[in-house]
Amino acid sequence: MIEYKEKILEVCNQTRKNTLMETLQIEYVDVGENYLVAKMPVGPAVHQPDGVLHGGATAALAESVGSAASYIFLDGQEYFVRGIEITANHVKSISEGEVFAKATIVHKGRTTQLWDIRVTDKDNNLISLCKLTTIALPRK
């Protein structure tokens, strides 16, 4: 997988066009044997009214990176991947800079997958801890 790292990131980033990921400026930046990392800028476009990162934007980042990871680590040509549940515990606020979401597989079943997604700042401080459940459905 590592030998295909740049190609995987290129394909993931191409899928952002005309989607929420493009609107939120989410970019896929790293991939490994069991994880995918995306980043998102933090500024007024993703703030809640009091000037900090909106939890909904954080959840969108987490679901985006987890769903993309499912597509990579399952056969995305053979299956549709959909998020079916997401939880987010927001533990720290951030008002500017970037956040990074790292999706790591916890359970890789044939039908459902469970992802641990840690959203951190540039100094690796935990901003939110998310859990995403995805389902893989045959394309037929």
Backbone bond lengths (Angstrom), bond angles and torsions (degrees), N, CA, C in turn:
res aa  C-N    CA-C-N  psi(-1)  N-CA   C-N-CA  omega(-1)  CA-C   N-CA-C  phi
1 M - - - 1.460 - - 1.527 110.63 -
2 I 1.318 117.21 -42.02 1.460 120.19 -175.99 1.531 110.80 -59.39
3 E 1.330 117.45 -35.16 1.467 119.46 179.76 1.525 112.06 -65.51
4 Y 1.339 117.30 -18.28 1.462 122.04 179.13 1.524 112.58 -104.47
5 K 1.311 116.84 11.75 1.465 122.50 -173.76 1.532 113.08 -51.44
6 E 1.314 117.15 -52.33 1.468 120.33 -177.01 1.522 111.74 -63.10
7 K 1.323 116.81 -39.38 1.470 120.83 179.97 1.532 110.23 -67.32
8 I 1.318 117.03 -42.16 1.472 121.18 178.63 1.525 109.92 -60.54
9 L 1.325 117.50 -46.77 1.465 121.15 179.69 1.526 110.86 -64.21
10 E 1.326 116.99 -38.80 1.462 120.56 178.52 1.530 110.70 -61.96
11 V 1.321 116.67 -46.01 1.469 120.79 -180.00 1.533 110.03 -63.88
12 C 1.331 117.48 -45.22 1.472 120.56 178.43 1.524 110.67 -58.81
13 N 1.309 116.94 -44.88 1.466 120.04 -177.88 1.527 112.19 -70.06
14 Q 1.316 118.31 -28.73 1.467 120.59 175.86 1.526 111.66 -67.19
15 T 1.315 117.48 -29.62 1.474 120.81 -178.57 1.526 112.56 -73.69
16 R 1.306 118.72 -7.57 1.470 122.73 -178.05 1.524 112.88 -74.99
17 K 1.310 117.56 -22.52 1.467 121.54 -173.49 1.528 111.60 -56.67
18 N 1.346 115.05 131.48 1.464 122.86 177.77 1.527 113.46 59.51
19 T 1.334 116.65 36.42 1.463 121.89 179.36 1.524 109.23 -131.92
20 L 1.318 115.31 175.74 1.461 120.87 174.60 1.529 110.89 -60.38
21 M 1.332 117.15 -34.33 1.464 120.15 179.38 1.525 110.99 -60.65
22 E 1.330 117.48 -39.22 1.463 120.35 177.20 1.533 109.92 -68.20
23 T 1.324 116.78 -42.97 1.465 120.96 179.58 1.529 111.42 -58.52
24 L 1.338 116.43 -42.54 1.468 121.42 -178.98 1.523 112.76 -85.71
25 Q 1.331 117.18 0.13 1.468 123.94 -179.49 1.529 112.66 59.99
26 I 1.323 115.56 35.95 1.462 120.97 176.30 1.526 108.34 -74.90
27 E 1.322 114.92 132.67 1.469 121.19 179.71 1.520 109.18 -130.67
28 Y 1.328 116.73 133.86 1.463 121.65 177.38 1.520 107.46 -83.33
29 V 1.347 116.45 127.48 1.462 119.67 -169.81 1.523 115.41 -123.23
30 D 1.337 118.91 -16.40 1.465 119.40 -179.30 1.524 108.84 -156.50
31 V 1.317 115.13 148.14 1.463 121.59 176.74 1.519 107.83 -144.62
32 G 1.325 115.73 144.28 1.460 121.57 177.73 1.511 110.01 -137.37
33 E 1.310 116.60 -165.70 1.466 121.45 -176.04 1.526 113.09 -62.20
34 N 1.337 118.39 -29.97 1.471 120.09 -177.65 1.527 112.63 -141.79
35 Y 1.318 117.69 23.54 1.466 119.60 -178.58 1.525 111.25 -150.85
36 L 1.348 113.81 161.63 1.457 122.92 173.48 1.523 106.88 -138.81
37 V 1.330 117.30 140.56 1.460 122.63 -179.78 1.523 109.51 -121.64
38 A 1.329 115.27 135.92 1.461 121.97 174.10 1.515 108.22 -128.46
39 K 1.329 115.82 157.01 1.461 119.98 176.31 1.520 109.27 -127.45
40 M 1.338 114.99 157.26 1.454 121.82 178.99 1.529 108.25 -144.91
41 P 1.330 117.46 133.55 1.462 119.31 176.87 1.531 110.38 -70.97
42 V 1.320 115.27 147.25 1.469 121.59 177.52 1.520 108.06 -112.60
43 G 1.315 115.35 120.30 1.462 122.94 178.68 1.514 108.38 -166.29
44 P 1.309 117.61 -169.07 1.470 121.44 -175.17 1.532 114.88 -53.10
45 A 1.322 118.65 -31.46 1.471 120.76 -178.10 1.530 112.94 -64.59
46 V 1.338 117.60 -23.22 1.471 121.24 -179.55 1.529 112.38 -120.42
47 H 1.330 116.17 17.00 1.467 120.66 178.67 1.521 111.68 -84.03
48 Q 1.309 115.56 153.32 1.461 121.11 164.11 1.526 106.13 -87.85
49 P 1.325 119.41 171.94 1.470 120.52 -173.02 1.526 116.20 -54.22
50 D 1.338 118.45 -27.87 1.470 118.06 -179.01 1.525 113.83 -89.99
51 G 1.354 117.32 11.96 1.460 120.17 169.71 1.509 117.06 89.59
52 V 1.333 118.47 16.01 1.468 120.77 175.62 1.530 109.24 -119.84
53 L 1.327 115.71 165.36 1.460 122.14 -178.54 1.524 110.85 -53.70
54 H 1.311 116.25 128.44 1.460 123.75 179.23 1.530 109.44 -73.44
55 G 1.316 116.94 134.67 1.464 121.10 178.96 1.516 112.74 -60.94
56 G 1.325 117.02 -32.27 1.460 120.18 177.99 1.517 112.03 -66.48
57 A 1.330 117.21 -37.33 1.467 120.58 176.43 1.529 109.73 -67.08
58 T 1.329 116.36 -38.22 1.458 120.59 177.40 1.525 110.18 -63.35
59 A 1.330 116.76 -44.35 1.468 120.60 179.01 1.526 110.87 -64.28
60 A 1.334 117.41 -37.87 1.467 120.58 177.53 1.528 110.68 -64.09
61 L 1.322 117.18 -40.54 1.463 121.41 176.14 1.524 110.02 -61.52
62 A 1.337 116.27 -47.46 1.469 120.56 -178.26 1.525 111.30 -62.74
63 E 1.335 117.20 -45.82 1.463 119.27 -179.71 1.523 111.26 -65.99
64 S 1.312 117.11 -36.01 1.465 120.85 178.81 1.522 111.52 -63.21
65 V 1.315 117.06 -47.36 1.465 119.35 -177.02 1.527 110.62 -72.59
66 G 1.325 118.15 -36.90 1.468 119.97 178.42 1.513 112.47 -67.47
67 S 1.323 116.82 -42.27 1.463 120.05 178.90 1.523 111.02 -66.62
68 A 1.322 117.51 -40.59 1.464 120.59 177.28 1.527 110.36 -63.96
69 A 1.324 116.73 -38.79 1.464 120.11 177.88 1.525 110.63 -63.51
70 S 1.332 117.18 -41.37 1.468 119.78 176.83 1.516 110.33 -59.29
71 Y 1.320 117.06 -43.26 1.456 122.01 179.46 1.534 110.39 -59.93
72 I 1.338 116.76 -41.27 1.466 121.46 -179.02 1.529 111.21 -69.60
73 F 1.331 116.51 -48.25 1.457 120.36 -170.59 1.528 113.70 -85.90
74 L 1.326 117.03 -11.34 1.463 121.96 168.20 1.524 105.18 -104.85
75 D 1.278 117.87 178.98 1.463 119.48 176.96 1.522 108.23 -88.33
76 G 1.325 116.51 93.91 1.459 122.13 -177.57 1.513 114.10 -62.34
77 Q 1.308 117.29 -18.56 1.460 120.11 175.97 1.529 110.90 -77.29
78 E 1.325 115.73 -25.01 1.461 121.13 -176.05 1.538 112.86 -98.55
79 Y 1.344 117.59 -22.92 1.460 121.66 -174.01 1.530 112.10 -128.59
80 F 1.332 115.97 146.79 1.462 122.92 163.44 1.515 105.80 -85.81
81 V 1.301 118.21 139.28 1.457 121.68 176.51 1.521 107.89 -115.42
82 R 1.321 116.31 131.32 1.460 121.78 178.39 1.519 109.14 -133.34
83 G 1.325 115.87 140.70 1.454 120.14 171.21 1.523 108.72 -75.89
84 I 1.336 117.06 133.90 1.464 119.27 178.89 1.529 112.81 -116.55
85 E 1.322 117.39 -15.55 1.463 119.77 174.47 1.524 108.53 -159.02
86 I 1.318 115.03 138.33 1.464 119.80 174.26 1.523 108.61 -137.46
87 T 1.319 115.22 139.41 1.461 121.21 172.43 1.514 107.52 -126.30
88 A 1.307 116.07 150.44 1.469 120.54 179.69 1.522 109.10 -143.30
89 N 1.307 115.57 125.93 1.454 121.94 172.32 1.517 107.23 -108.03
90 H 1.327 115.72 113.19 1.463 121.63 -178.64 1.523 107.90 -91.20
91 V 1.331 116.25 119.68 1.466 120.13 -173.43 1.519 113.91 -112.72
92 K 1.326 117.21 -14.18 1.462 120.03 -179.17 1.515 109.04 -152.18
93 S 1.318 116.95 144.23 1.461 121.97 178.06 1.527 110.29 -90.22
94 I 1.328 114.03 155.63 1.461 121.53 173.79 1.526 106.64 -147.18
95 S 1.332 116.62 140.57 1.466 119.31 -176.97 1.527 113.62 -116.42
96 E 1.327 117.72 -15.97 1.467 119.98 179.62 1.517 109.58 -155.43
97 G 1.321 114.55 163.04 1.459 120.31 179.97 1.514 110.80 106.38
98 E 1.321 115.72 -137.93 1.463 121.95 179.27 1.519 108.81 -137.86
99 V 1.325 115.33 153.46 1.454 120.84 169.03 1.521 107.94 -119.40
100 F 1.317 115.23 151.50 1.453 123.34 -178.51 1.520 108.23 -122.54
101 A 1.318 116.75 133.19 1.462 121.80 178.77 1.517 108.38 -116.11
102 K 1.324 116.06 122.32 1.464 121.57 179.19 1.528 108.38 -112.24
103 A 1.333 115.37 114.27 1.461 121.68 178.43 1.525 108.65 -95.30
104 T 1.331 115.47 123.52 1.461 122.05 179.12 1.523 108.14 -124.36
105 I 1.311 116.37 134.87 1.462 121.10 -177.68 1.529 110.51 -70.78
106 V 1.329 115.82 133.20 1.462 122.84 174.51 1.526 109.07 -103.99
107 H 1.340 115.87 -43.35 1.471 122.14 179.75 1.525 108.67 -140.26
108 K 1.322 115.85 126.56 1.465 121.16 179.27 1.526 108.86 -117.73
109 G 1.328 114.62 84.83 1.457 119.48 176.93 1.510 110.70 -88.70
110 R 1.334 115.93 170.39 1.465 120.34 178.89 1.519 111.23 -65.47
111 T 1.335 116.63 -34.70 1.461 120.42 -176.50 1.516 112.50 -107.56
112 T 1.326 117.49 -45.22 1.465 120.15 -178.99 1.521 110.60 -117.86
113 Q 1.333 113.62 150.85 1.458 121.67 179.03 1.526 107.68 -131.64
114 L 1.317 115.73 147.56 1.458 121.55 178.54 1.524 108.17 -121.39
115 W 1.349 114.65 128.48 1.465 121.90 -176.73 1.519 110.82 -119.01
116 D 1.310 115.79 136.08 1.464 123.43 169.93 1.523 105.96 -97.27
117 I 1.334 116.71 125.61 1.464 120.06 -177.35 1.526 108.40 -127.12
118 R 1.309 115.00 114.87 1.466 121.57 179.43 1.523 108.02 -101.86
119 V 1.317 116.12 122.73 1.461 122.14 177.85 1.526 106.71 -102.75
120 T 1.338 115.50 121.31 1.461 121.09 -175.29 1.524 110.58 -129.53
121 D 1.338 115.24 165.63 1.457 119.56 172.57 1.529 108.84 -91.00
122 K 1.328 117.04 -174.95 1.469 120.95 -176.49 1.530 112.74 -63.80
123 D 1.340 116.75 -22.55 1.465 121.04 179.22 1.531 112.07 -94.70
124 N 1.329 116.36 11.97 1.456 123.78 179.19 1.530 113.67 68.28
125 N 1.348 117.39 21.41 1.462 120.63 172.90 1.519 108.32 -76.11
126 L 1.322 116.71 134.72 1.457 120.99 -179.01 1.527 110.27 -70.46
127 I 1.333 116.30 124.15 1.462 123.20 176.26 1.529 109.18 -98.39
128 S 1.330 116.90 -49.28 1.463 122.30 179.07 1.519 109.67 -145.84
129 L 1.321 114.68 147.99 1.454 122.02 174.60 1.522 106.71 -116.14
130 C 1.326 116.42 119.32 1.464 121.29 -174.70 1.517 110.39 -120.45
131 K 1.328 113.97 154.90 1.455 121.75 174.31 1.521 106.57 -130.28
132 L 1.324 116.20 130.60 1.456 121.68 179.67 1.517 109.70 -125.35
133 T 1.329 115.33 132.11 1.459 121.30 171.53 1.517 107.77 -107.02
134 T 1.321 116.39 128.17 1.463 120.80 177.50 1.526 108.77 -117.21
135 I 1.328 113.82 159.55 1.455 120.66 176.10 1.524 108.41 -125.99
136 A 1.317 115.24 139.51 1.462 121.73 178.36 1.530 107.48 -106.96
137 L 1.326 115.49 120.64 1.462 121.69 -179.63 1.519 109.30 -115.46
138 P 1.327 118.27 134.06 1.468 120.25 -179.23 1.516 111.81 -59.01
139 R 1.313 116.72 139.50 1.477 121.61 178.33 1.525 111.24 -72.30
140 K 1.301 118.23 -31.32 1.482 124.99 -178.57 1.488 112.03 47.19
